[in-house]
């Protein structure tokens, strides 16, 4: 089974001509390919699977999903400090 994880786009950039972004997954920031959703803007939420943003997600749904994943022990938000 594979999971698509919601994350918030913090930054956009290009690498070798491909649209890329830095995406925050409850405190874990990763680089993600934005080729499938090239119009995704900074501040938007997306579902990421295998390093690729695959769809845009509204903030309410993203936060609800992240909360459910944390409750289930699938995702553990990182704490600052």
Backbone as ProteinMPNN parsed JSONL, in Angstrom:
{"seq_chain_A": "XXXXXXXXXXXXXXXXXXXXXXXXXXXXXXXXXXXXXXXXXXXXXXXXXXXXXXXXXXXXXXXXXXXXXXXXXXXXXXXXX", "coords_chain_A": {"N_chain_A": [[0.842, -1.169, 0.0], [0.487, 2.251, -0.729], [0.955, 5.607, 0.34], [-0.403, 8.84, -0.14], [0.79, 11.881, 0.833], [-0.279, 14.859, 2.402], [0.995, 18.158, 1.923], [2.43, 21.453, 2.413], [3.299, 23.917, 0.118], [6.29, 25.602, 0.22], [8.196, 26.913, -1.261], [9.11, 27.57, -4.656], [11.013, 26.38, -7.454], [13.276, 25.775, -10.215], [14.75, 22.832, -11.56], [16.968, 21.528, -13.725], [15.202, 22.233, -15.77], [12.765, 21.311, -14.845], [9.801, 21.925, -12.945], [10.037, 22.465, -9.498], [9.585, 22.092, -5.932], [9.82, 23.125, -2.485], [8.426, 21.41, 0.068], [6.414, 21.316, 2.956], [5.839, 18.867, 5.275], [4.218, 18.609, 7.905], [6.356, 19.734, 9.391], [8.535, 18.374, 8.385], [10.526, 19.063, 5.822], [10.72, 18.649, 2.372], [12.125, 18.212, -0.929], [10.208, 18.352, -3.87], [8.883, 17.181, -6.94], [7.088, 19.17, -9.214], [5.902, 18.699, -11.649], [3.464, 17.481, -12.463], [1.543, 19.188, -11.51], [1.96, 21.959, -12.48], [1.147, 24.624, -12.071], [0.904, 25.029, -9.399], [0.944, 26.982, -6.502], [3.027, 28.846, -4.179], [2.265, 28.357, -0.795], [0.025, 26.877, -1.232], [-1.646, 23.706, -0.744], [-0.807, 20.306, -1.37], [-1.106, 16.919, -2.543], [1.332, 14.5, -2.171], [3.059, 11.917, -3.729], [5.483, 9.505, -3.808], [7.48, 11.447, -4.203], [6.4, 13.189, -6.052], [4.218, 15.858, -6.634], [0.809, 15.415, -6.908], [-1.786, 16.387, -6.982], [-3.864, 19.252, -6.238], [-4.862, 20.403, -3.047], [-7.343, 21.508, -0.766], [-6.845, 23.68, 2.091], [-8.264, 23.042, 4.496], [-8.99, 20.302, 4.157], [-6.415, 19.225, 3.895], [-5.231, 19.762, 6.442], [-6.974, 18.344, 8.096], [-6.537, 15.715, 7.183], [-3.779, 15.428, 7.789], [-3.951, 15.575, 10.58], [-5.461, 13.252, 11.153], [-3.677, 11.321, 10.229], [-1.556, 11.722, 11.997], [-2.836, 11.042, 14.405], [-3.199, 8.341, 13.932], [-0.657, 7.462, 14.043], [0.864, 7.412, 11.784], [2.117, 9.622, 10.8], [4.324, 11.749, 12.322], [4.382, 14.804, 13.667], [7.085, 17.107, 13.61], [8.808, 18.668, 16.257], [9.761, 21.971, 17.098], [13.017, 23.077, 18.185]], "CA_chain_A": [[0.0, 0.0, 0.0], [1.214, 3.51, -0.785], [0.223, 6.752, 0.861], [-0.167, 10.189, -0.637], [0.863, 12.711, 2.018], [-0.499, 16.282, 2.143], [2.039, 19.077, 2.339], [2.269, 22.85, 2.026], [4.397, 24.399, -0.717], [6.991, 26.725, 0.827], [9.054, 27.575, -2.238], [9.162, 26.98, -5.993], [12.243, 26.624, -8.198], [13.453, 24.836, -11.323], [15.965, 22.025, -11.603], [17.09, 20.892, -15.041], [14.003, 22.546, -16.538], [11.546, 20.765, -14.224], [9.323, 22.697, -11.799], [10.259, 21.792, -8.223], [9.17, 22.865, -4.773], [10.107, 22.663, -1.126], [7.099, 21.153, 0.638], [6.431, 21.046, 4.391], [4.964, 17.789, 5.735], [4.158, 18.68, 9.372], [7.671, 20.022, 9.922], [9.564, 17.688, 7.598], [10.54, 19.74, 4.521], [11.332, 17.828, 1.325], [12.019, 18.683, -2.307], [9.168, 17.601, -4.58], [8.687, 17.538, -8.342], [5.759, 19.748, -9.45], [5.582, 18.552, -13.074], [2.059, 17.103, -12.681], [0.709, 20.344, -11.13], [2.924, 23.039, -12.692], [0.613, 25.919, -11.654], [0.808, 25.028, -7.946], [1.554, 28.195, -5.974], [3.528, 28.853, -2.806], [1.174, 28.486, 0.17], [-1.013, 25.889, -1.542], [-1.437, 22.336, -0.271], [-0.808, 19.299, -2.422], [-0.875, 15.529, -2.16], [2.591, 14.052, -2.757], [3.266, 10.467, -3.764], [6.773, 9.114, -4.395], [8.256, 12.619, -4.57], [5.701, 13.979, -7.065], [2.931, 16.466, -6.297], [-0.122, 14.823, -7.877], [-3.037, 17.127, -7.031], [-4.005, 20.369, -5.312], [-5.769, 20.067, -1.955], [-7.674, 22.688, 0.025], [-6.183, 23.69, 3.397], [-9.066, 22.327, 5.496], [-8.827, 18.862, 3.937], [-5.02, 18.87, 4.174], [-5.012, 19.758, 7.887], [-7.752, 17.23, 8.651], [-5.83, 14.48, 6.844], [-2.551, 15.379, 8.582], [-4.359, 15.254, 11.944], [-5.841, 11.841, 11.198], [-2.454, 10.529, 10.074], [-0.826, 11.829, 13.271], [-3.591, 10.243, 15.383], [-3.003, 6.928, 13.616], [0.761, 7.138, 14.195], [1.486, 7.328, 10.461], [2.896, 10.837, 10.623], [4.623, 12.382, 13.595], [4.848, 16.172, 13.466], [8.344, 17.445, 14.274], [8.737, 19.782, 17.206], [10.888, 22.897, 17.026], [13.85, 23.11, 19.387]], "C_chain_A": [[0.893, 1.239, 0.0], [0.324, 4.634, -0.272], [0.589, 8.007, 0.091], [-0.25, 11.104, 0.566], [0.596, 14.171, 1.652], [0.67, 17.118, 2.661], [1.778, 20.468, 1.797], [3.508, 23.312, 1.266], [4.996, 25.66, -0.083], [7.754, 27.557, -0.19], [8.956, 26.824, -3.563], [10.502, 27.307, -6.622], [12.286, 25.631, -9.354], [14.759, 24.088, -11.155], [15.959, 21.275, -12.931], [15.822, 21.066, -15.87], [12.707, 22.033, -15.955], [11.114, 21.656, -13.057], [9.438, 21.866, -10.519], [9.74, 22.673, -7.096], [9.719, 22.273, -3.496], [8.758, 22.595, -0.436], [7.247, 20.718, 2.09], [5.372, 19.997, 4.726], [5.017, 17.776, 7.259], [5.548, 18.853, 9.983], [8.821, 19.334, 9.217], [9.522, 18.278, 6.189], [11.339, 18.905, 3.523], [11.212, 18.532, -0.024], [11.1, 17.75, -3.076], [9.102, 18.093, -6.018], [7.241, 18.02, -8.542], [5.291, 19.59, -10.897], [4.11, 18.239, -13.344], [1.09, 18.219, -12.318], [1.567, 21.614, -11.249], [2.444, 24.418, -12.241], [0.457, 26.029, -10.139], [1.584, 26.211, -7.379], [2.079, 28.0, -4.563], [2.353, 29.126, -1.871], [0.053, 27.489, -0.053], [-0.643, 24.536, -0.935], [-1.557, 21.383, -1.443], [-0.702, 17.913, -1.797], [0.387, 15.085, -2.897], [2.693, 12.542, -2.631], [4.584, 10.21, -4.476], [7.569, 10.317, -4.905], [7.639, 13.502, -5.631], [4.415, 14.548, -6.488], [1.938, 15.986, -7.357], [-1.461, 15.538, -7.96], [-2.989, 18.282, -6.044], [-5.062, 19.984, -4.285], [-6.079, 21.339, -1.184], [-7.095, 22.544, 1.435], [-6.951, 22.894, 4.45], [-8.9, 20.813, 5.367], [-7.415, 18.407, 4.265], [-4.781, 18.763, 5.675], [-5.775, 18.625, 8.569], [-7.029, 15.904, 8.404], [-4.546, 14.337, 7.652], [-2.861, 15.029, 10.036], [-4.721, 13.79, 12.099], [-4.614, 10.937, 11.082], [-1.625, 10.563, 11.355], [-1.51, 10.985, 14.345], [-3.359, 8.751, 15.185], [-1.533, 6.504, 13.755], [1.504, 7.017, 12.883], [2.447, 8.486, 10.241], [3.099, 11.468, 11.982], [5.173, 13.781, 13.346], [6.143, 16.422, 14.253], [8.135, 18.659, 15.149], [9.969, 20.667, 17.029], [11.709, 22.796, 18.302], [14.814, 22.03, 19.402]], "O_chain_A": [[1.934, 1.262, 0.657], [-0.896, 4.608, -0.432], [1.745, 8.21, -0.281], [-1.265, 11.107, 1.262], [1.179, 14.677, 0.694], [1.254, 16.818, 3.702], [1.011, 20.65, 0.852], [4.634, 23.117, 1.725], [4.3, 26.654, 0.123], [7.938, 28.76, -0.007], [8.747, 25.611, -3.594], [11.073, 28.368, -6.369], [11.431, 24.751, -9.456], [15.749, 24.637, -10.67], [15.055, 20.489, -13.213], [15.415, 20.153, -16.589], [11.641, 22.291, -16.515], [11.952, 22.095, -12.269], [8.996, 20.719, -10.465], [9.488, 23.861, -7.293], [10.04, 21.087, -3.426], [8.035, 23.588, -0.36], [8.08, 19.874, 2.422], [4.18, 20.2, 4.499], [5.783, 17.009, 7.843], [5.883, 18.2, 10.971], [9.979, 19.689, 9.439], [8.58, 18.018, 5.44], [12.474, 18.508, 3.788], [10.313, 19.346, -0.233], [11.19, 16.528, -2.961], [9.249, 19.287, -6.28], [6.294, 17.369, -8.1], [4.369, 20.286, -11.322], [3.563, 18.687, -14.352], [-0.058, 18.209, -12.762], [1.864, 22.263, -10.246], [3.271, 25.308, -12.044], [-0.071, 27.026, -9.647], [2.745, 26.421, -7.73], [1.637, 27.107, -3.84], [1.544, 30.018, -2.126], [-0.777, 27.275, 0.83], [0.524, 24.264, -0.652], [-2.313, 21.622, -2.385], [-0.26, 17.766, -0.657], [0.499, 15.272, -4.109], [2.446, 11.969, -1.569], [4.78, 10.644, -5.612], [8.256, 10.219, -5.922], [8.265, 14.464, -6.077], [3.61, 13.813, -5.918], [2.184, 16.128, -8.554], [-2.209, 15.322, -8.914], [-2.172, 18.289, -5.123], [-6.042, 19.316, -4.616], [-5.192, 22.164, -0.965], [-6.88, 21.431, 1.915], [-6.345, 22.147, 5.218], [-8.694, 20.124, 6.366], [-7.222, 17.336, 4.842], [-4.194, 17.786, 6.139], [-5.273, 18.017, 9.515], [-6.921, 15.072, 9.305], [-4.246, 13.251, 8.15], [-2.119, 14.271, 10.661], [-4.328, 13.153, 13.076], [-4.526, 9.911, 11.756], [-1.055, 9.548, 11.753], [-0.84, 10.29, 15.109], [-3.327, 7.987, 16.15], [-1.207, 5.327, 13.601], [2.651, 6.569, 12.859], [3.469, 8.338, 9.572], [2.135, 11.695, 12.713], [6.298, 13.933, 12.87], [6.277, 16.005, 15.403], [7.373, 19.564, 14.811], [11.078, 20.171, 16.836], [11.182, 22.473, 19.367], [15.594, 21.912, 20.346]]}, "name": "protein", "num_of_chains": 1, "seq": "XXXXXXXXXXXXXXXXXXXXXXXXXXXXXXXXXXXXXXXXXXXXXXXXXXXXXXXXXXXXXXXXXXXXXXXXXXXXXXXXX"}
